Amino acid sequence: MERKTLDSQVSISAEPALAEFAALAEQGVEVVVCNRPENEAEDNPSFAELENAVSDAGMTFVAIPFSRGQMQPQHSEAFAELLRIGKKVHAFCRTGNRSCNLWAAASCLNGAEKPQLQQAAQKAGFDISGVLVTY
Protein backbone atom coordinates (compact mmCIF):
# COMPACT_ATOMS: atom_id res chain seq x y z
CA MET A 1 0.00 0.00 0.00
CA GLU A 2 1.28 3.43 -0.90
CA ARG A 3 0.06 5.72 1.88
CA LYS A 4 -0.14 9.41 0.97
CA THR A 5 -0.37 12.02 3.71
CA LEU A 6 -2.68 14.94 2.97
CA ASP A 7 -2.34 16.80 6.26
CA SER A 8 -1.46 16.10 9.89
CA GLN A 9 -4.73 14.21 10.39
CA VAL A 10 -5.53 12.44 7.11
CA SER A 11 -3.82 9.96 4.84
CA ILE A 12 -5.23 8.12 1.84
CA SER A 13 -4.45 5.17 -0.40
CA ALA A 14 -5.84 2.66 -2.79
CA GLU A 15 -7.56 -0.18 -0.95
CA PRO A 16 -5.15 -1.85 1.49
CA ALA A 17 -4.92 -5.60 1.80
CA LEU A 18 -6.58 -6.87 4.98
CA ALA A 19 -3.16 -7.70 6.43
CA GLU A 20 -1.99 -4.08 6.00
CA PHE A 21 -4.38 -2.55 8.52
CA ALA A 22 -2.14 -3.48 11.46
CA ALA A 23 0.63 -1.33 9.97
CA LEU A 24 -1.74 1.64 9.77
CA ALA A 25 -2.53 1.24 13.46
CA GLU A 26 1.20 1.10 14.25
CA GLN A 27 1.57 4.40 12.36
CA GLY A 28 -0.99 6.09 14.61
CA VAL A 29 -4.16 5.78 12.52
CA GLU A 30 -7.27 5.60 14.71
CA VAL A 31 -10.10 5.56 12.14
CA VAL A 32 -10.21 3.84 8.74
CA VAL A 33 -12.75 5.14 6.22
CA CYS A 34 -13.83 3.13 3.19
CA ASN A 35 -15.11 5.29 0.32
CA ARG A 36 -15.89 2.56 -2.19
CA PRO A 37 -19.29 0.87 -2.42
CA GLU A 38 -19.75 -2.65 -1.10
CA ASN A 39 -18.91 -5.17 -3.85
CA GLU A 40 -17.49 -2.51 -6.20
CA ALA A 41 -15.27 -5.22 -7.64
CA GLU A 42 -15.53 -8.99 -7.33
CA ASP A 43 -12.27 -9.31 -5.41
CA ASN A 44 -13.07 -6.61 -2.81
CA PRO A 45 -13.43 -7.76 0.77
CA SER A 46 -16.89 -7.19 2.23
CA PHE A 47 -17.50 -4.34 4.65
CA ALA A 48 -17.79 -6.98 7.40
CA GLU A 49 -14.35 -8.36 6.52
CA LEU A 50 -12.91 -4.84 6.45
CA GLU A 51 -14.49 -3.96 9.77
CA ASN A 52 -13.12 -7.15 11.37
CA ALA A 53 -9.59 -6.48 10.08
CA VAL A 54 -9.68 -2.84 11.17
CA SER A 55 -11.15 -3.68 14.58
CA ASP A 56 -8.62 -6.48 15.11
CA ALA A 57 -5.89 -3.87 14.54
CA GLY A 58 -7.43 -1.65 17.24
CA MET A 59 -9.00 1.00 15.01
CA THR A 60 -12.53 2.09 14.14
CA PHE A 61 -14.04 1.31 10.73
CA VAL A 62 -16.36 3.79 9.00
CA ALA A 63 -17.98 3.37 5.59
CA ILE A 64 -18.82 6.49 3.59
CA PRO A 65 -19.26 4.77 0.23
CA PHE A 66 -20.00 6.35 -3.12
CA SER A 67 -19.31 5.50 -6.74
CA ARG A 68 -16.89 7.45 -8.90
CA GLY A 69 -18.36 10.82 -9.80
CA GLN A 70 -21.26 10.38 -7.37
CA MET A 71 -20.05 12.27 -4.28
CA GLN A 72 -22.98 14.08 -2.64
CA PRO A 73 -23.12 16.75 0.09
CA GLN A 74 -24.08 14.15 2.71
CA HIS A 75 -20.79 12.31 2.05
CA SER A 76 -18.77 15.50 2.56
CA GLU A 77 -20.74 16.42 5.67
CA ALA A 78 -20.23 12.96 7.20
CA PHE A 79 -16.48 13.11 6.59
CA ALA A 80 -16.28 16.71 7.87
CA GLU A 81 -18.01 15.63 11.07
CA LEU A 82 -15.59 12.73 11.45
CA LEU A 83 -12.61 15.07 11.00
CA ARG A 84 -13.92 17.42 13.70
CA ILE A 85 -13.48 14.59 16.22
CA GLY A 86 -9.73 15.07 15.76
CA LYS A 87 -8.60 11.46 15.41
CA LYS A 88 -6.05 10.36 12.82
CA VAL A 89 -7.88 9.07 9.76
CA HIS A 90 -6.88 6.90 6.83
CA ALA A 91 -9.36 6.87 3.93
CA PHE A 92 -9.29 4.60 0.92
CA CYS A 93 -11.13 3.70 -2.26
CA ARG A 94 -10.03 1.90 -5.43
CA THR A 95 -7.27 4.42 -6.31
CA GLY A 96 -7.39 7.05 -3.55
CA ASN A 97 -8.95 9.69 -5.83
CA ARG A 98 -12.44 9.62 -4.29
CA SER A 99 -10.94 9.73 -0.81
CA CYS A 100 -8.79 12.74 -1.73
CA ASN A 101 -11.75 14.61 -3.19
CA LEU A 102 -13.87 13.79 -0.15
CA TRP A 103 -11.13 15.06 2.16
CA ALA A 104 -10.95 18.31 0.18
CA ALA A 105 -14.71 18.85 0.30
CA ALA A 106 -14.90 18.04 4.01
CA SER A 107 -11.92 20.26 4.75
CA CYS A 108 -13.61 23.14 2.91
CA LEU A 109 -16.69 22.62 5.05
CA ASN A 110 -14.44 22.79 8.11
CA GLY A 111 -12.89 26.09 6.98
CA ALA A 112 -9.59 25.02 5.42
CA GLU A 113 -7.85 27.28 2.91
CA LYS A 114 -8.34 26.09 -0.67
CA PRO A 115 -4.77 26.85 -1.87
CA GLN A 116 -3.34 24.65 0.89
CA LEU A 117 -5.74 21.85 0.01
CA GLN A 118 -4.84 22.10 -3.68
CA GLN A 119 -1.13 21.99 -2.88
CA ALA A 120 -1.46 18.94 -0.63
CA ALA A 121 -3.59 17.09 -3.19
CA GLN A 122 -1.17 17.87 -6.02
CA LYS A 123 1.74 16.66 -3.90
CA ALA A 124 -0.17 13.39 -3.42
CA GLY A 125 -0.83 13.18 -7.17
CA PHE A 126 -4.53 14.12 -7.24
CA ASP A 127 -6.57 16.88 -8.87
CA ILE A 128 -9.25 18.35 -6.61
CA SER A 129 -10.01 21.42 -8.72
CA GLY A 130 -13.60 20.28 -9.39
CA VAL A 131 -14.27 20.04 -5.66
CA LEU A 132 -12.74 23.42 -4.96
CA VAL A 133 -15.08 25.06 -7.48
CA THR A 134 -18.10 23.45 -5.79
CA TYR A 135 -17.13 24.21 -2.18
DRENPA-3360 file (N, C-alpha, C; in nm, 2 decimals, always signed):
BEGIN
1 = MERKTLDS = +0.08/-0.12/+0.00/+0.00/+0.00/+0.00/+0.09/+0.12/+0.00 ~ +0.06/+0.22/-0.09/+0.13/+0.34/-0.09/+0.04/+0.45/-0.02 ~ +0.08/+0.48/+0.10/+0.01/+0.57/+0.19/+0.05/+0.71/+0.16 ~ -0.04/+0.80/+0.13/-0.01/+0.94/+0.10/-0.07/+1.03/+0.21 ~ +0.01/+1.11/+0.26/-0.04/+1.20/+0.37/-0.09/+1.33/+0.31 ~ -0.21/+1.37/+0.35/-0.27/+1.49/+0.30/-0.25/+1.61/+0.39 ~ -0.26/+1.58/+0.52/-0.23/+1.68/+0.63/-0.20/+1.61/+0.75 ~ -0.19/+1.67/+0.87/-0.15/+1.61/+0.99/-0.25/+1.51/+1.04;
9 = QVSISAEP = -0.37/+1.51/+0.99/-0.47/+1.42/+1.04/-0.51/+1.31/+0.94 ~ -0.50/+1.33/+0.81/-0.55/+1.24/+0.71/-0.45/+1.19/+0.61 ~ -0.46/+1.06/+0.59/-0.38/+1.00/+0.48/-0.48/+0.92/+0.40 ~ -0.44/+0.88/+0.28/-0.52/+0.81/+0.18/-0.44/+0.71/+0.11 ~ -0.51/+0.62/+0.04/-0.44/+0.52/-0.04/-0.55/+0.45/-0.12 ~ -0.50/+0.36/-0.22/-0.58/+0.27/-0.28/-0.62/+0.17/-0.17 ~ -0.71/+0.07/-0.20/-0.76/-0.02/-0.10/-0.64/-0.11/-0.04 ~ -0.62/-0.10/+0.09/-0.51/-0.18/+0.15/-0.56/-0.33/+0.15;
17 = ALAEFAAL = -0.46/-0.42/+0.15/-0.49/-0.56/+0.18/-0.53/-0.57/+0.33 ~ -0.61/-0.67/+0.36/-0.66/-0.69/+0.50/-0.54/-0.69/+0.60 ~ -0.43/-0.76/+0.56/-0.32/-0.77/+0.64/-0.24/-0.64/+0.67 ~ -0.27/-0.54/+0.59/-0.20/-0.41/+0.60/-0.26/-0.31/+0.70 ~ -0.38/-0.35/+0.76/-0.44/-0.26/+0.85/-0.36/-0.25/+0.98 ~ -0.30/-0.35/+1.02/-0.21/-0.35/+1.15/-0.10/-0.24/+1.13 ~ -0.04/-0.23/+1.02/+0.06/-0.13/+1.00/+0.01/+0.01/+1.01 ~ -0.11/+0.03/+0.96/-0.17/+0.16/+0.98/-0.19/+0.20/+1.12;
25 = AEQGVEVV = -0.24/+0.10/+1.20/-0.25/+0.12/+1.35/-0.12/+0.16/+1.41 ~ -0.01/+0.08/+1.37/+0.12/+0.11/+1.42/+0.17/+0.25/+1.39 ~ +0.12/+0.31/+1.28/+0.16/+0.44/+1.24/+0.07/+0.55/+1.30 ~ -0.02/+0.51/+1.39/-0.10/+0.61/+1.46/-0.24/+0.63/+1.41 ~ -0.28/+0.56/+1.30/-0.42/+0.58/+1.25/-0.52/+0.52/+1.35 ~ -0.62/+0.60/+1.37/-0.73/+0.56/+1.47/-0.86/+0.52/+1.40 ~ -0.89/+0.58/+1.29/-1.01/+0.56/+1.21/-0.98/+0.53/+1.07 ~ -1.04/+0.42/+1.02/-1.02/+0.38/+0.87/-1.16/+0.40/+0.81;
33 = VCNRPENE = -1.15/+0.48/+0.70/-1.28/+0.51/+0.62/-1.27/+0.45/+0.48 ~ -1.37/+0.37/+0.45/-1.38/+0.31/+0.32/-1.48/+0.40/+0.24 ~ -1.43/+0.44/+0.12/-1.51/+0.53/+0.03/-1.56/+0.46/-0.09 ~ -1.54/+0.33/-0.10/-1.59/+0.26/-0.22/-1.72/+0.18/-0.18 ~ -1.81/+0.16/-0.27/-1.93/+0.09/-0.24/-1.90/-0.06/-0.21 ~ -1.99/-0.12/-0.13/-1.98/-0.27/-0.11/-1.98/-0.34/-0.24 ~ -1.89/-0.44/-0.26/-1.89/-0.52/-0.39/-1.86/-0.44/-0.51 ~ -1.78/-0.33/-0.50/-1.75/-0.25/-0.62/-1.68/-0.34/-0.72;
41 = AEDNPSFA = -1.60/-0.43/-0.68/-1.53/-0.52/-0.76/-1.54/-0.66/-0.70 ~ -1.53/-0.76/-0.78/-1.55/-0.90/-0.73/-1.45/-0.94/-0.63 ~ -1.33/-0.89/-0.63/-1.23/-0.93/-0.54/-1.22/-0.84/-0.42 ~ -1.31/-0.75/-0.40/-1.31/-0.66/-0.28/-1.36/-0.74/-0.16 ~ -1.29/-0.72/-0.05/-1.34/-0.78/+0.08/-1.48/-0.71/+0.11 ~ -1.56/-0.78/+0.18/-1.69/-0.72/+0.22/-1.66/-0.61/+0.33 ~ -1.76/-0.53/+0.36/-1.75/-0.43/+0.47/-1.73/-0.51/+0.60 ~ -1.80/-0.62/+0.62/-1.78/-0.70/+0.74/-1.63/-0.74/+0.76;
49 = ELENAVSD = -1.58/-0.79/+0.65/-1.43/-0.84/+0.65/-1.34/-0.72/+0.68 ~ -1.37/-0.60/+0.62/-1.29/-0.48/+0.64/-1.30/-0.44/+0.79 ~ -1.43/-0.44/+0.84/-1.45/-0.40/+0.98/-1.38/-0.49/+1.07 ~ -1.38/-0.62/+1.05/-1.31/-0.71/+1.14/-1.16/-0.69/+1.14 ~ -1.10/-0.67/+1.02/-0.96/-0.65/+1.01/-0.92/-0.52/+1.08 ~ -1.00/-0.41/+1.06/-0.97/-0.28/+1.12/-0.98/-0.29/+1.27 ~ -1.09/-0.35/+1.31/-1.11/-0.37/+1.46/-1.01/-0.45/+1.52 ~ -0.97/-0.56/+1.46/-0.86/-0.65/+1.51/-0.73/-0.57/+1.53;
57 = AGMTFVAI = -0.71/-0.47/+1.45/-0.59/-0.39/+1.45/-0.60/-0.27/+1.56 ~ -0.72/-0.26/+1.62/-0.74/-0.16/+1.72/-0.79/-0.03/+1.68 ~ -0.85/-0.02/+1.56/-0.90/+0.10/+1.50/-1.05/+0.09/+1.48 ~ -1.11/+0.20/+1.44/-1.25/+0.21/+1.41/-1.27/+0.21/+1.26 ~ -1.37/+0.13/+1.21/-1.40/+0.13/+1.07/-1.53/+0.21/+1.05 ~ -1.52/+0.30/+0.94/-1.64/+0.38/+0.90/-1.65/+0.36/+0.75 ~ -1.77/+0.34/+0.70/-1.80/+0.34/+0.56/-1.87/+0.46/+0.52 ~ -1.82/+0.54/+0.42/-1.88/+0.65/+0.36/-1.87/+0.62/+0.21;
65 = PFSRGQMQ = -1.95/+0.52/+0.16/-1.93/+0.48/+0.02/-2.00/+0.56/-0.08 ~ -1.94/+0.58/-0.20/-2.00/+0.64/-0.31/-1.92/+0.59/-0.44 ~ -1.99/+0.59/-0.55/-1.93/+0.55/-0.67/-1.86/+0.67/-0.73 ~ -1.77/+0.64/-0.82/-1.69/+0.75/-0.89/-1.78/+0.85/-0.95 ~ -1.76/+0.98/-0.92/-1.84/+1.08/-0.98/-1.97/+1.10/-0.91 ~ -2.00/+1.03/-0.80/-2.13/+1.04/-0.74/-2.12/+1.09/-0.59 ~ -2.01/+1.17/-0.56/-2.00/+1.23/-0.43/-2.12/+1.33/-0.41 ~ -2.19/+1.32/-0.30/-2.30/+1.41/-0.26/-2.27/+1.49/-0.14;
73 = PQHSEAFA = -2.34/+1.60/-0.11/-2.31/+1.68/+0.01/-2.32/+1.59/+0.14 ~ -2.40/+1.49/+0.15/-2.41/+1.41/+0.27/-2.28/+1.34/+0.29 ~ -2.21/+1.30/+0.19/-2.08/+1.23/+0.20/-1.98/+1.33/+0.26 ~ -1.97/+1.45/+0.21/-1.88/+1.55/+0.26/-1.91/+1.59/+0.40 ~ -2.03/+1.60/+0.43/-2.07/+1.64/+0.57/-2.04/+1.53/+0.67 ~ -2.06/+1.41/+0.63/-2.02/+1.30/+0.72/-1.87/+1.29/+0.75 ~ -1.79/+1.31/+0.64/-1.65/+1.31/+0.66/-1.60/+1.43/+0.74 ~ -1.66/+1.55/+0.71/-1.63/+1.67/+0.79/-1.65/+1.65/+0.94;
81 = ELLRIGKK = -1.77/+1.59/+0.97/-1.80/+1.56/+1.11/-1.70/+1.47/+1.17 ~ -1.66/+1.37/+1.10/-1.56/+1.27/+1.14/-1.43/+1.34/+1.17 ~ -1.39/+1.43/+1.08/-1.26/+1.51/+1.10/-1.26/+1.60/+1.22 ~ -1.38/+1.65/+1.25/-1.39/+1.74/+1.37/-1.37/+1.67/+1.50 ~ -1.38/+1.54/+1.50/-1.35/+1.46/+1.62/-1.20/+1.47/+1.66 ~ -1.12/+1.48/+1.55/-0.97/+1.51/+1.58/-0.88/+1.38/+1.57 ~ -0.94/+1.27/+1.55/-0.86/+1.15/+1.54/-0.79/+1.13/+1.41 ~ -0.68/+1.06/+1.41/-0.60/+1.04/+1.28/-0.68/+0.94/+1.20;
89 = VHAFCRTG = -0.70/+0.98/+1.07/-0.79/+0.91/+0.98/-0.71/+0.86/+0.85 ~ -0.74/+0.74/+0.81/-0.69/+0.69/+0.68/-0.81/+0.65/+0.60 ~ -0.82/+0.71/+0.48/-0.94/+0.69/+0.39/-0.88/+0.62/+0.27 ~ -0.97/+0.53/+0.21/-0.93/+0.46/+0.09/-1.05/+0.43/+0.00 ~ -1.02/+0.41/-0.12/-1.11/+0.37/-0.23/-1.03/+0.29/-0.33 ~ -1.08/+0.27/-0.45/-1.00/+0.19/-0.54/-0.86/+0.25/-0.57 ~ -0.86/+0.38/-0.59/-0.73/+0.44/-0.63/-0.68/+0.55/-0.53 ~ -0.77/+0.59/-0.45/-0.74/+0.71/-0.36/-0.80/+0.84/-0.40;
97 = NRSCNLWA = -0.84/+0.84/-0.53/-0.89/+0.97/-0.58/-1.02/+1.01/-0.51 ~ -1.12/+0.92/-0.50/-1.24/+0.96/-0.43/-1.22/+1.01/-0.29 ~ -1.13/+0.94/-0.22/-1.09/+0.97/-0.08/-1.03/+1.11/-0.07 ~ -0.94/+1.14/-0.17/-0.88/+1.27/-0.17/-0.98/+1.38/-0.20 ~ -1.07/+1.36/-0.29/-1.17/+1.46/-0.32/-1.27/+1.48/-0.20 ~ -1.30/+1.37/-0.13/-1.39/+1.38/-0.02/-1.32/+1.46/+0.10 ~ -1.19/+1.43/+0.12/-1.11/+1.51/+0.22/-1.11/+1.66/+0.18 ~ -1.10/+1.69/+0.06/-1.10/+1.83/+0.02/-1.23/+1.90/+0.05;
105 = AASCLNGA = -1.34/+1.83/+0.01/-1.47/+1.89/+0.03/-1.50/+1.90/+0.18 ~ -1.47/+1.80/+0.26/-1.49/+1.80/+0.40/-1.40/+1.91/+0.47 ~ -1.28/+1.92/+0.42/-1.19/+2.03/+0.48/-1.24/+2.17/+0.44 ~ -1.30/+2.19/+0.32/-1.36/+2.31/+0.29/-1.48/+2.34/+0.39 ~ -1.56/+2.24/+0.41/-1.67/+2.26/+0.51/-1.62/+2.30/+0.65 ~ -1.50/+2.25/+0.68/-1.44/+2.28/+0.81/-1.36/+2.40/+0.81 ~ -1.36/+2.48/+0.70/-1.29/+2.61/+0.70/-1.15/+2.61/+0.65 ~ -1.10/+2.51/+0.59/-0.96/+2.50/+0.54/-0.94/+2.60/+0.42;
113 = EKPQLQQA = -0.82/+2.64/+0.40/-0.79/+2.73/+0.29/-0.77/+2.65/+0.16 ~ -0.84/+2.68/+0.06/-0.83/+2.61/-0.07/-0.69/+2.60/-0.13 ~ -0.61/+2.70/-0.13/-0.48/+2.69/-0.19/-0.39/+2.58/-0.12 ~ -0.41/+2.57/+0.01/-0.33/+2.47/+0.09/-0.38/+2.33/+0.05 ~ -0.52/+2.31/+0.04/-0.57/+2.18/+0.00/-0.53/+2.14/-0.14 ~ -0.53/+2.24/-0.23/-0.48/+2.21/-0.37/-0.34/+2.17/-0.37 ~ -0.25/+2.23/-0.29/-0.11/+2.20/-0.29/-0.09/+2.06/-0.23 ~ -0.16/+2.03/-0.12/-0.15/+1.89/-0.06/-0.19/+1.78/-0.16;
121 = AQKAGFDI = -0.31/+1.81/-0.23/-0.36/+1.71/-0.32/-0.26/+1.69/-0.44 ~ -0.21/+1.80/-0.49/-0.12/+1.79/-0.60/+0.01/+1.71/-0.56 ~ +0.06/+1.74/-0.44/+0.17/+1.67/-0.39/+0.15/+1.52/-0.38 ~ +0.02/+1.48/-0.35/-0.02/+1.34/-0.34/-0.05/+1.28/-0.48 ~ -0.06/+1.37/-0.58/-0.08/+1.32/-0.72/-0.23/+1.32/-0.76 ~ -0.31/+1.41/-0.69/-0.45/+1.41/-0.72/-0.50/+1.55/-0.76 ~ -0.60/+1.56/-0.84/-0.66/+1.69/-0.89/-0.79/+1.71/-0.82 ~ -0.80/+1.81/-0.73/-0.93/+1.84/-0.66/-0.99/+1.96/-0.71;
129 = SGVLVTY = -0.95/+2.01/-0.82/-1.00/+2.14/-0.87/-1.15/+2.14/-0.89 ~ -1.21/+2.03/-0.93/-1.36/+2.03/-0.94/-1.43/+2.05/-0.80 ~ -1.37/+1.99/-0.70/-1.43/+2.00/-0.57/-1.41/+2.15/-0.52 ~ -1.30/+2.21/-0.55/-1.27/+2.34/-0.50/-1.37/+2.44/-0.56 ~ -1.41/+2.42/-0.68/-1.51/+2.51/-0.75/-1.65/+2.49/-0.68 ~ -1.68/+2.37/-0.64/-1.81/+2.35/-0.58/-1.82/+2.40/-0.44 ~ -1.71/+2.38/-0.36/-1.71/+2.42/-0.22/-1.65/+2.55/-0.20;
% end
